[in-house]
Amino acid sequence: MSQATLTSKGQITIPAPVRAGMKVGAGDKIEFVDIGNGKYEVMAVTREVKTLKGLFKSSRTVSIDEMNQAISDSAST
């Protein structure tokens, strides 16, 4: 398990093994996601779109035609 120390300015240095595992480097952005009970997940913002799978819950399947129609409708307003 990796640890970091919070500075008086609220900054931390992400340990090298964690940066490598997240595939982030200088200039990349990370996001802190509140998952409840005072816990957060740290995610790289510069990630592949495949990693978004399952992030959003949907109650139904949407077809490509429905997606294209929604895009078209929002572009015309």
FENNOR-V649652 format. One record per backbone hydrogen bond with DSSP energy under -0.5 kcal/mol. CO is the residue of the C=O (numbers start at 1). NH is the residue of the N-H. If there is no record, write none. Layout:
co=CO nh=NH
co=CO nh=NH
This chain:
co=7 nh=10
co=11 nh=7
co=12 nh=14
co=15 nh=18
co=15 nh=19
co=16 nh=20
co=17 nh=21
co=18 nh=22
co=19 nh=23
co=19 nh=24
co=20 nh=23
co=25 nh=28
co=29 nh=45
co=29 nh=46
co=31 nh=33
co=31 nh=43
co=32 nh=34
co=33 nh=35
co=33 nh=41
co=36 nh=39
co=39 nh=35
co=39 nh=36
co=41 nh=33
co=41 nh=43
co=43 nh=31
co=45 nh=47
co=48 nh=51
co=49 nh=52
co=50 nh=53
co=52 nh=55
co=63 nh=67
co=64 nh=68
co=65 nh=69
co=66 nh=70
co=67 nh=71
co=68 nh=72
co=69 nh=73
co=70 nh=74
co=71 nh=75
co=72 nh=76
co=74 nh=77
